[in-house]
Amino acid sequence: MSTPSGYDAAALWAILTETVQALPMYKFHKRYVERSILPEKPQISAKEMALLMGIPLGEAVIILEELRPTPKGQVVTGLGAKPSAAKSLLDYSSG
């Protein structure tokens, strides 16, 4: 994926991750999802979670990527690394 601004998908993912993690309520939202939402609804979509909690879709995507286990054989390098090159942000809005 190439964008007119010159950022590739990995750079955009890193920017999204950094931005979301800087949100004042991010840590609290992540803890709430981990303790309350995922045990009740482990397959919740990012879109559904964003609507349920009243948070931005980008925040929901990052929280779910950080809390859901990484599939076997998949390597995640660094905090800003996108766990799956096959996924796009549109994959998280279904559901």
C-alpha positions in Angstrom: 0.0 0.0 0.0 1.4 3.3 -1.0 -0.1 6.6 -0.1 0.1 10.0 -1.8 2.0 11.4 1.2 4.7 8.9 0.8 4.0 6.9 4.0 3.9 3.1 3.6 1.6 0.8 5.6 4.2 0.0 8.3 4.9 3.7 8.9 1.2 4.5 9.1 0.7 1.6 11.6 3.5 2.9 13.7 2.0 6.4 13.7 -1.4 5.1 14.6 0.1 3.0 17.5 2.0 5.9 18.8 -1.0 8.3 18.6 -3.3 5.9 20.3 -0.9 5.0 23.1 -0.6 8.8 23.9 -4.3 9.1 24.5 -4.9 10.0 28.2 -7.5 7.2 28.7 -5.8 4.5 26.6 -4.3 2.5 29.6 -7.7 2.5 31.4 -9.6 1.5 28.2 -7.2 -1.3 27.5 -7.5 -2.6 31.1 -11.3 -2.4 30.9 -11.3 -4.4 27.6 -8.9 -7.0 29.0 -10.8 -7.5 32.3 -14.5 -6.9 31.3 -15.1 -7.1 27.5 -12.9 -9.8 26.2 -13.8 -12.4 28.8 -17.5 -11.9 27.9 -17.1 -11.5 24.2 -13.7 -12.7 22.9 -14.5 -12.3 19.3 -15.7 -8.7 19.5 -14.8 -6.6 16.4 -13.0 -3.4 16.7 -15.9 -1.5 15.3 -18.4 -3.0 17.8 -16.0 -2.3 20.6 -15.5 1.3 19.5 -19.3 1.8 19.4 -19.8 0.1 22.8 -17.2 2.1 24.6 -17.5 5.4 22.7 -13.8 5.4 21.6 -12.2 5.9 18.2 -11.9 2.9 15.9 -8.1 3.3 15.8 -7.9 3.0 19.6 -10.1 -0.2 19.4 -7.9 -1.7 16.7 -4.7 -1.1 18.7 -6.2 -2.4 21.9 -7.4 -5.6 20.3 -4.1 -6.2 18.5 -2.2 -5.8 21.8 -4.5 -8.0 23.8 -5.3 -10.9 21.4 -2.6 -13.6 21.2 -0.3 -13.6 18.2 -0.8 -16.6 15.9 2.0 -19.2 15.9 4.8 -18.5 13.5 4.1 -14.8 13.4 6.8 -12.5 14.6 6.1 -9.1 16.0 9.1 -6.7 16.2 8.8 -3.6 18.3 5.8 -1.7 19.7 4.9 0.0 16.4 5.2 -3.1 14.3 2.0 -4.2 12.6 1.4 -7.8 13.6 0.0 -9.0 10.3 1.0 -7.5 6.9 -2.1 -9.2 5.4 -4.5 -7.1 7.5 -5.6 -3.6 6.9 -7.5 -1.2 9.0 -10.6 -2.1 7.0 -10.4 -5.7 8.3 -11.2 -4.3 11.8 -14.3 -2.4 10.8 -16.4 -5.5 9.9 -18.8 -7.0 12.3 
